[in-house]
Amino acid sequence: MPTRGRTEAARRDAGQHDGVSHRDLKVMQFNVWLGGSQVEGGREGIADTVAAVGPDVVTLSESNEERVNHLLDDLAKRGLTYFGEETRSIRR
């Protein structure tokens, strides 16, 4: 099961409020070694895990453009829209 962490920037004093609302950003780093292809159901498991965690941004280790595209397609089948980047991360 993926671990979850939380970090927050230092709060501004009330007098310094600039009108920007506070928002959490959920980031997931996932090692998708060979795109899950060496484990039965691995590819589906990767998409299921991303869908269950619901991150705003996912960074992928051990990936390539083809695997990113497969993951994007698998997430779309689950009704989730993410976008691939050249850095091999995906985001909503």
HELIX and SHEET records of a PDB file:
HELIX    1   1 ALA A   14  GLN A   16  5                                   3    
HELIX    2   2 TRP A   33  GLY A   36  5                                   4    
HELIX    3   3 GLY A   42  VAL A   53  1                                  12    
HELIX    4   4 GLU A   65  LYS A   77  1                                  13    
SHEET    1   A 4 VAL A  27  ASN A  31  0                                        
SHEET    2   A 4 VAL A  57  SER A  61  1                                        
SHEET    3   A 4 SER A  89  ARG A  91 -1                                        
SHEET    4   A 4 PHE A  83  GLY A  84 -1                                        
END                                                                             
